[in-house]
Structures are given as structure tokens and as C-alpha cells.
Amino acid sequence: MEFLIPFLVPPAALAALMAALYYIYPSPLVHGYNKFGGYFIAGLTRKYKTVNNLTYCYYEKEAVLSSEQSEQHTDEDGHPRTFLFLHGYTGSKIMWMTMVRYLPKEWRLILVDLPGHGESSFDGSKYDAYGFSDKIHEFITAMDLHNLNLIGCSLGSLITATYASSHSKSQHLKSITLMCPPFTHKFPQGVKTEFLQCLAKGENKVMPTNAAEFQEMMDMVLYDSSKFTFPIRFRQALVEAQLPMYPNFLRVQHDLEYSEKMISAETIQLMAKNITIPTLVLWGDNDKVCHPSGANIMPELVEHAQVVIVERCGHAMTLDRPRKCAKLVNDFILQNTV
């Protein structure tokens, strides 16, 4: 067995180095994961697209189709089923990686960083729901995306709904999926969570400044945060990696809050009536950010919407229940699109 030792030492040494970094100096691991995690976890390719002076960073996974599958998973022009994923406020494309591993290989997947988030650039545009929707439309047009299905979580679902209200009649848009959309609290029967109340007072609990606040955030967005327990130094490294983005986040928060004051429940109703394509709504039963009672309001806004409450799930649905969310999306697509 001695001949195996030279082959075992390098992996062992690498494992020791990774363990040391994790506990002693975790910053390189955090930055490495943020930049290259998609390659190793979900088989994604990291790409960039510059559109009107904004550079978008995104992960992409091309569709893998056999000749027998081509007709089932493509449209009449041969475009594969394409899915564009829009993350939440202060998040990034990384939030989708655990979920997309469970989606069919026949689908083309694009996970994009919103402007001012992740590795995408930022400019002086207005970044309310309409502003983000316009930027996403520019990205979709530049990428020449067809047979498109939009999936958004939290802020991403607000952008998705706003986009769909203007583009439901477009031939390229086939369906939308809204995960815990953050606008149902505007209605009389809606519930404004403690998080949203604090946010209105200027207390932003998804912009932690130290390890303790990071853990509080994880406890808030997850059903079971014990699955994501990190040493204090690693939590601090995660915070420090995000800190340079905070000016962007504050600007987005300002634009969203200003816009929200101008938009009434009646306006939202009118916009929702324009959504005429298949719509899936997913909501965690333990969501502390956007109250799950909003799931009861969604069918009144989008009459044909299919609503599913996901058990044992918080606001960060793709972390709490990635396999379940993927299955629900897969079932919905196969039942409602051609």
C-alpha cells in the first residue's frame, strides 16, 4: 500500500489547508466561493454582458438536448426552455446554486446579478421596481432570450411581476414564478412583518456589520439556521466581503421606499391584472420577512396563479428547501407550458 502514499498526501495537505483557512483566515475561501462556487457546485459557467454601460455578471448552464428531446423542450423556432433567475435584495446569483442543481439538464439556466449586487456594476439610474424591470428588459433583449421563464425571489419576484405586467403579451415570455413577493402587505388583509416595520424606520437587518448581526440575519431568513452554522471568524469574513456593496444597497433601498409610498394597493391590482401568463407563487410557511398570509392574497391579484405554501421553509427558500422548490417549478412548467 506504500505506493499510494504519494497520491494521498496532496489531497490531505489540501484538506488541511482548507480547514486552516476556514477557521483561521477564511477570507480567501469566501472570495473564492463568491467568484467560482458556481463552477463546482452547479456546473455553471461565469460570464459577463455589457448593456448600455452596465456590466452584468451571470452564471449560465446551457441546455443539454438529445434529438429525441429537442421537440419537447424547445419552441417552434428551436429555442430551448430558458430560465432567468432574479435574486433578492442584498443577495446575488449565488443564492440559486443549491436549487438549480435539481432542475432538468434540458433547460437553459441563467443566474444574473442585479445591478449593484454581486459582481454586476451600478450606475445612477433609478432603482425602484420599474427601474429594475427596465434594466432586466435591456438585458433580456441584449441576450436575445426566447422561450423565457422568469423566476424571482423577494425583490426579484417584485421585479418579475413588474416585468410580466408589461410583457405578458410578448411572445418570448412563457411563465413567471414568484417566491415570497414583497408587496402583499400593502393590502388591508396583508401583514407587515417586524422586518418591514424596522426597514421603514431605517433599521436594515439584511445589512449586518459584524458576526453577531450576521447570525441574527440568518436566524431571520431561514427556517432552521442550525444547518448554516459558521465559526465567528467565517461569519465576519462573510460580512466583510459584502460591506463594499452597502452604498449600492442603501441607494436601492431609498429608491424602493420612495416608489412604494407612491404605489397604492389599487395600483398593484391594476398591474397584476395585466399578468396573463402561467404564474406560480411559492411561499415559505415560516417566512419572517414577507408574511406567508400574502399567499392568500395572490390568487385575488392574479386569478390564474397557482399558489403553494412550502412547509418547514423561511424567506430564503432556495437555502431551506432547494430540492422541493426545484420540483415545484419543474412540475409547474411541465403542466403549464408547451
Buried (B, 14 or more C-beta within 10 A) or exposed (E): EEEEEEEEEEEEEEEEEEEEBBEEEBBEBBEEBBBEBBEEBBBBEBEEBEBEEBBBBBBBBBBEBEEEBEEEBBBEEEBBBBBBBBBBBBBBBBBBBBBBBBBBEBBBBBBBBBBBBBBBBBEEBEBBBBBBBBBBBBBBEBBEBBBBBBBBBBBBBBBBBBBBBBBBEBEBBBBBBBBBBBBBBBBEEBBBBEBBEEBEEEEBBBBBEEBEBBBBBBBBBBBEBEEBEBEEBBBBBBBBBBEEBEEBBBBBBEBBEEBBEEBEBEEBEEBBEBBEBBBBBBBBEBBBBBBBBBBBBBBEBBEEBBBBBBEEBBBBBBBBBBEBBBEBBBEBBEEBBE
